[in-house]
Amino acid sequence: MTHTGIKGVGRESGDAVGAAVFGVLTAGLDAVLVSRIWRWAGEQTAAEHRAAVLQTAALAGAVLFAALLGAAIAGRDSTPHRRWRYALLTALASHVLIPLALLAALAAHPARPTF
């Protein structure tokens, strides 16, 4: 058996609980963000609808990429529980990038005063 750094069955259950907690937090945060993106779904113009689709796709892409990155960071020799925990932790952590991306977008296009 390869050395995985696991000291007992308790570690696997701890990883499973961690993965469940991170997964629930990520799903809840994504549900709030998607509900804010689509809050006016029935009243959107075509341009607003396209923007909402792009925002939803960007959110899903960032979270899925982060989850795959987390599973890769965990490594092949780790347990499935640990890979899930790392994947869902990085998916949750990817939400930190959302405000940073918004700040970068605002810095790149500062609001111009209109008189």
N, CA and C atoms as a LAMMPS dump frame, in Angstrom:
ITEM: TIMESTEP
0
ITEM: NUMBER OF ATOMS
345
ITEM: BOX BOUNDS ff ff ff
-5.0000000000000000e+02 5.0000000000000000e+02
-5.0000000000000000e+02 5.0000000000000000e+02
-5.0000000000000000e+02 5.0000000000000000e+02
ITEM: ATOMS id mol type element x y z
1 1 1 N 0.843 -1.176 0
2 1 2 C 0 0 0
3 1 3 C 0.889 1.24 0
4 2 1 N 0.505 2.219 -0.757
5 2 2 C 1.288 3.443 -0.828
6 2 3 C 1.026 4.301 0.395
7 3 1 N 1.991 5.093 0.74
8 3 2 C 1.856 5.972 1.892
9 3 3 C 1.034 7.199 1.498
10 4 1 N -0.086 7.384 2.165
11 4 2 C -0.959 8.505 1.834
12 4 3 C -1.033 9.541 2.932
13 5 1 N -0.345 9.321 4.035
14 5 2 C -0.39 10.285 5.114
15 5 3 C -1.597 10.124 6.016
16 6 1 N -2.366 9.078 5.794
17 6 2 C -3.567 8.84 6.587
18 6 3 C -3.19 8.024 7.811
19 7 1 N -3.681 8.428 8.969
20 7 2 C -3.344 7.733 10.196
21 7 3 C -4.468 6.849 10.688
22 8 1 N -5.595 6.861 10.054
23 8 2 C -6.689 6.016 10.496
24 8 3 C -7.976 6.353 9.78
25 9 1 N -9.009 5.592 10.108
26 9 2 C -10.302 5.771 9.463
27 9 3 C -10.912 7.119 9.835
28 10 1 N -10.581 7.642 10.997
29 10 2 C -11.104 8.941 11.424
30 10 3 C -10.74 10.059 10.48
31 11 1 N -9.58 9.963 9.865
32 11 2 C -9.177 10.987 8.898
33 11 3 C -10.094 10.982 7.68
34 12 1 N -10.47 9.797 7.226
35 12 2 C -11.369 9.714 6.068
36 12 3 C -12.722 10.307 6.393
37 13 1 N -13.251 10.013 7.578
38 13 2 C -14.555 10.585 7.917
39 13 3 C -14.436 12.098 8.106
40 14 1 N -13.311 12.568 8.624
41 14 2 C -13.097 14.012 8.739
42 14 3 C -13.022 14.681 7.381
43 15 1 N -12.362 14.016 6.442
44 15 2 C -12.303 14.548 5.078
45 15 3 C -13.685 14.561 4.445
46 16 1 N -14.474 13.511 4.702
47 16 2 C -15.823 13.443 4.133
48 16 3 C -16.717 14.543 4.712
49 17 1 N -16.609 14.777 6.005
50 17 2 C -17.4 15.836 6.629
51 17 3 C -16.958 17.197 6.092
52 18 1 N -15.652 17.402 5.98
53 18 2 C -15.15 18.65 5.422
54 18 3 C -15.639 18.879 4.001
55 19 1 N -15.613 17.827 3.205
56 19 2 C -16.089 17.943 1.826
57 19 3 C -17.571 18.3 1.798
58 20 1 N -18.355 17.685 2.681
59 20 2 C -19.792 17.976 2.716
60 20 3 C -20.038 19.431 3.123
61 21 1 N -19.318 19.901 4.128
62 21 2 C -19.493 21.286 4.58
63 21 3 C -19.084 22.262 3.481
64 22 1 N -17.932 22.034 2.874
65 22 2 C -17.477 22.932 1.802
66 22 3 C -18.426 22.875 0.611
67 23 1 N -18.957 21.695 0.302
68 23 2 C -19.899 21.561 -0.809
69 23 3 C -21.198 22.312 -0.566
70 24 1 N -21.718 22.206 0.658
71 24 2 C -22.957 22.914 0.991
72 24 3 C -22.74 24.428 0.955
73 25 1 N -21.62 24.89 1.505
74 25 2 C -21.326 26.327 1.472
75 25 3 C -21.159 26.836 0.038
76 26 1 N -20.477 26.056 -0.791
77 26 2 C -20.284 26.452 -2.185
78 26 3 C -21.613 26.495 -2.925
79 27 1 N -22.442 25.466 -2.742
80 27 2 C -23.75 25.428 -3.416
81 27 3 C -24.636 26.582 -2.951
82 28 1 N -24.622 26.873 -1.664
83 28 2 C -25.425 27.986 -1.159
84 28 3 C -24.969 29.321 -1.706
85 29 1 N -23.665 29.53 -1.729
86 29 2 C -23.121 30.777 -2.267
87 29 3 C -23.42 30.908 -3.758
88 30 1 N -23.284 29.811 -4.487
89 30 2 C -23.601 29.845 -5.918
90 30 3 C -25.087 30.098 -6.156
91 31 1 N -25.945 29.525 -5.317
92 31 2 C -27.383 29.756 -5.468
93 31 3 C -27.719 31.231 -5.266
94 32 1 N -27.097 31.86 -4.287
95 32 2 C -27.329 33.284 -4.05
96 32 3 C -26.83 34.105 -5.239
97 33 1 N -25.635 33.79 -5.725
98 33 2 C -25.08 34.552 -6.847
99 33 3 C -25.908 34.378 -8.123
100 34 1 N -26.327 33.159 -8.406
101 34 2 C -27.132 32.925 -9.618
102 34 3 C -28.508 33.58 -9.482
103 35 1 N -29.079 33.574 -8.289
104 35 2 C -30.376 34.241 -8.112
105 35 3 C -30.245 35.751 -8.305
106 36 1 N -29.097 36.319 -7.915
107 36 2 C -28.877 37.749 -8.144
108 36 3 C -28.646 38.036 -9.628
109 37 1 N -27.966 37.132 -10.312
110 37 2 C -27.732 37.33 -11.746
111 37 3 C -29.053 37.295 -12.512
112 38 1 N -29.954 36.375 -12.151
113 38 2 C -31.192 36.164 -12.895
114 38 3 C -32.406 36.788 -12.208
115 39 1 N -32.234 37.779 -11.345
116 39 2 C -33.342 38.307 -10.559
117 39 3 C -34.439 38.942 -11.408
118 40 1 N -34.111 39.448 -12.544
119 40 2 C -35.116 40.073 -13.41
120 40 3 C -35.292 39.271 -14.695
121 41 1 N -35.3 37.967 -14.61
122 41 2 C -35.28 37.102 -15.791
123 41 3 C -36.441 37.362 -16.743
124 42 1 N -37.603 37.63 -16.239
125 42 2 C -38.752 37.846 -17.117
126 42 3 C -38.779 39.197 -17.782
127 43 1 N -38.013 40.141 -17.26
128 43 2 C -38.054 41.504 -17.77
129 43 3 C -36.784 41.931 -18.481
130 44 1 N -35.911 40.989 -18.792
131 44 2 C -34.624 41.328 -19.382
132 44 3 C -34.734 41.583 -20.873
133 45 1 N -33.909 42.52 -21.328
134 45 2 C -33.762 42.719 -22.766
135 45 3 C -32.833 41.629 -23.291
136 46 1 N -32.669 41.564 -24.577
137 46 2 C -31.8 40.544 -25.168
138 46 3 C -30.353 40.715 -24.706
139 47 1 N -29.891 41.952 -24.622
140 47 2 C -28.513 42.198 -24.185
141 47 3 C -28.322 41.811 -22.717
142 48 1 N -29.303 42.109 -21.883
143 48 2 C -29.222 41.728 -20.472
144 48 3 C -29.261 40.219 -20.307
145 49 1 N -30.053 39.558 -21.128
146 49 2 C -30.135 38.102 -21.075
147 49 3 C -28.786 37.481 -21.464
148 50 1 N -28.165 37.983 -22.523
149 50 2 C -26.85 37.484 -22.926
150 50 3 C -25.819 37.72 -21.822
151 51 1 N -25.868 38.889 -21.197
152 51 2 C -24.937 39.188 -20.108
153 51 3 C -25.153 38.231 -18.931
154 52 1 N -26.401 37.914 -18.617
155 52 2 C -26.69 36.982 -17.524
156 52 3 C -26.184 35.577 -17.853
157 53 1 N -26.337 35.174 -19.103
158 53 2 C -25.827 33.866 -19.518
159 53 3 C -24.303 33.83 -19.4
160 54 1 N -23.636 34.886 -19.841
161 54 2 C -22.176 34.943 -19.75
162 54 3 C -21.701 34.968 -18.299
163 55 1 N -22.393 35.699 -17.446
164 55 2 C -22.022 35.743 -16.034
165 55 3 C -22.207 34.385 -15.37
166 56 1 N -23.296 33.703 -15.697
167 56 2 C -23.537 32.376 -15.135
168 56 3 C -22.48 31.393 -15.625
169 57 1 N -22.137 31.461 -16.898
170 57 2 C -21.115 30.571 -17.449
171 57 3 C -19.75 30.858 -16.828
172 58 1 N -19.428 32.129 -16.607
173 58 2 C -18.158 32.474 -15.982
174 58 3 C -18.099 31.962 -14.548
175 59 1 N -19.19 32.082 -13.818
176 59 2 C -19.243 31.585 -12.449
177 59 3 C -19.067 30.07 -12.418
178 60 1 N -19.821 29.371 -13.255
179 60 2 C -19.723 27.906 -13.288
180 60 3 C -18.33 27.466 -13.742
181 61 1 N -17.772 28.138 -14.731
182 61 2 C -16.442 27.783 -15.208
183 61 3 C -15.369 27.994 -14.151
184 62 1 N -15.448 29.1 -13.427
185 62 2 C -14.456 29.372 -12.38
186 62 3 C -14.544 28.344 -11.26
187 63 1 N -15.753 28.006 -10.856
188 63 2 C -15.93 27.044 -9.763
189 63 3 C -15.497 25.64 -10.205
190 64 1 N -15.863 25.239 -11.404
191 64 2 C -15.462 23.912 -11.883
192 64 3 C -13.953 23.814 -12.076
193 65 1 N -13.34 24.868 -12.609
194 65 2 C -11.892 24.869 -12.765
195 65 3 C -11.201 24.761 -11.414
196 66 1 N -11.692 25.518 -10.435
197 66 2 C -11.102 25.47 -9.095
198 66 3 C -11.264 24.086 -8.477
199 67 1 N -12.404 23.445 -8.69
200 67 2 C -12.613 22.101 -8.145
201 67 3 C -11.646 21.098 -8.78
202 68 1 N -11.451 21.192 -10.073
203 68 2 C -10.491 20.3 -10.74
204 68 3 C -9.069 20.575 -10.273
205 69 1 N -8.749 21.827 -10.065
206 69 2 C -7.432 22.19 -9.561
207 69 3 C -7.223 21.628 -8.158
208 70 1 N -8.231 21.711 -7.318
209 70 2 C -8.133 21.167 -5.967
210 70 3 C -7.947 19.669 -5.958
211 71 1 N -8.66 18.978 -6.834
212 71 2 C -8.489 17.52 -6.917
213 71 3 C -7.086 17.178 -7.4
214 72 1 N -6.551 17.985 -8.302
215 72 2 C -5.188 17.744 -8.779
216 72 3 C -4.159 18.036 -7.683
217 73 1 N -4.415 19.057 -6.886
218 73 2 C -3.503 19.388 -5.793
219 73 3 C -3.463 18.262 -4.769
220 74 1 N -4.604 17.632 -4.516
221 74 2 C -4.665 16.537 -3.538
222 74 3 C -3.761 15.384 -3.951
223 75 1 N -3.629 15.163 -5.231
224 75 2 C -2.723 14.134 -5.719
225 75 3 C -3.392 12.792 -5.961
226 76 1 N -2.721 11.984 -6.748
227 76 2 C -3.258 10.669 -7.099
228 76 3 C -3.206 9.697 -5.934
229 77 1 N -2.239 9.862 -5.054
230 77 2 C -2.058 8.892 -3.981
231 77 3 C -2.937 9.173 -2.771
232 78 1 N -3.736 10.219 -2.791
233 78 2 C -4.606 10.506 -1.659
234 78 3 C -5.906 9.715 -1.799
235 79 1 N -6.68 9.705 -0.739
236 79 2 C -7.949 8.97 -0.75
237 79 3 C -8.996 9.782 -1.513
238 80 1 N -10.05 9.124 -1.957
239 80 2 C -11.126 9.869 -2.618
240 80 3 C -11.744 10.935 -1.701
241 81 1 N -11.829 10.637 -0.406
242 81 2 C -12.387 11.603 0.534
243 81 3 C -11.546 12.877 0.559
244 82 1 N -10.246 12.691 0.578
245 82 2 C -9.352 13.845 0.617
246 82 3 C -9.426 14.614 -0.696
247 83 1 N -9.508 13.933 -1.829
248 83 2 C -9.626 14.636 -3.116
249 83 3 C -10.909 15.466 -3.168
250 84 1 N -12.007 14.902 -2.661
251 84 2 C -13.264 15.647 -2.629
252 84 3 C -13.142 16.871 -1.723
253 85 1 N -12.498 16.693 -0.564
254 85 2 C -12.347 17.822 0.359
255 85 3 C -11.522 18.933 -0.283
256 86 1 N -10.416 18.584 -0.906
257 86 2 C -9.58 19.594 -1.567
258 86 3 C -10.336 20.253 -2.721
259 87 1 N -11.051 19.431 -3.504
260 87 2 C -11.785 19.98 -4.645
261 87 3 C -12.843 20.974 -4.19
262 88 1 N -13.591 20.63 -3.162
263 88 2 C -14.662 21.52 -2.717
264 88 3 C -14.133 22.705 -1.926
265 89 1 N -13.011 22.548 -1.265
266 89 2 C -12.395 23.686 -0.586
267 89 3 C -11.905 24.716 -1.596
268 90 1 N -11.265 24.279 -2.655
269 90 2 C -10.796 25.233 -3.663
270 90 3 C -11.965 25.83 -4.445
271 91 1 N -13.05 25.069 -4.629
272 91 2 C -14.239 25.634 -5.276
273 91 3 C -14.822 26.748 -4.415
274 92 1 N -14.871 26.529 -3.108
275 92 2 C -15.343 27.574 -2.203
276 92 3 C -14.376 28.76 -2.204
277 93 1 N -13.095 28.487 -2.188
278 93 2 C -12.093 29.556 -2.182
279 93 3 C -12.102 30.357 -3.484
280 94 1 N -12.562 29.748 -4.564
281 94 2 C -12.601 30.479 -5.838
282 94 3 C -13.552 31.663 -5.777
283 95 1 N -14.486 31.639 -4.843
284 95 2 C -15.415 32.756 -4.716
285 95 3 C -14.732 34.021 -4.209
286 96 1 N -13.54 33.878 -3.666
287 96 2 C -12.756 35.048 -3.272
288 96 3 C -12.314 35.808 -4.521
289 97 1 N -12.143 35.078 -5.607
290 97 2 C -11.708 35.708 -6.852
291 97 3 C -12.788 36.572 -7.482
292 98 1 N -14.045 36.317 -7.159
293 98 2 C -15.139 37.081 -7.77
294 98 3 C -15.059 38.555 -7.401
295 99 1 N -14.971 38.91 -6.107
296 99 2 C -14.832 40.348 -5.795
297 99 3 C -13.539 40.946 -6.352
298 100 1 N -12.463 40.146 -6.38
299 100 2 C -11.216 40.649 -6.944
300 100 3 C -11.368 40.944 -8.429
301 101 1 N -12.081 40.091 -9.147
302 101 2 C -12.318 40.328 -10.573
303 101 3 C -13.189 41.564 -10.777
304 102 1 N -14.176 41.758 -9.91
305 102 2 C -15.005 42.954 -10.025
306 102 3 C -14.196 44.218 -9.752
307 103 1 N -13.336 44.157 -8.749
308 103 2 C -12.485 45.316 -8.466
309 103 3 C -11.528 45.601 -9.619
310 104 1 N -10.991 44.552 -10.221
311 104 2 C -10.1 44.743 -11.368
312 104 3 C -10.854 45.351 -12.55
313 105 1 N -12.089 44.893 -12.761
314 105 2 C -12.889 45.446 -13.849
315 105 3 C -13.222 46.914 -13.594
316 106 1 N -13.521 47.249 -12.342
317 106 2 C -13.806 48.649 -12.012
318 106 3 C -12.563 49.512 -12.135
319 107 1 N -11.415 48.976 -11.785
320 107 2 C -10.172 49.731 -11.899
321 107 3 C -9.81 49.958 -13.363
322 108 1 N -10.125 48.984 -14.215
323 108 2 C -9.804 49.118 -15.64
324 108 3 C -10.735 50.11 -16.338
325 109 1 N -11.964 50.206 -15.862
326 109 2 C -12.962 51.11 -16.465
327 109 3 C -13.565 51.99 -15.385
328 110 1 N -12.85 53.015 -14.948
329 110 2 C -13.395 53.872 -13.893
330 110 3 C -14.613 54.632 -14.411
331 111 1 N -15.507 54.884 -13.495
332 111 2 C -16.726 55.61 -13.865
333 111 3 C -16.36 57.061 -14.204
334 112 1 N -16.937 57.534 -15.261
335 112 2 C -16.692 58.917 -15.66
336 112 3 C -17.887 59.754 -15.205
337 113 1 N -17.61 60.851 -14.552
338 113 2 C -18.731 61.689 -14.102
339 113 3 C -19.467 62.292 -15.295
340 114 1 N -20.767 62.307 -15.184
341 114 2 C -21.589 62.935 -16.231
342 114 3 C -22.218 64.18 -15.661
343 115 1 N -22.064 65.268 -16.372
344 115 2 C -22.611 66.554 -15.917
345 115 3 C -23.691 67.026 -16.83
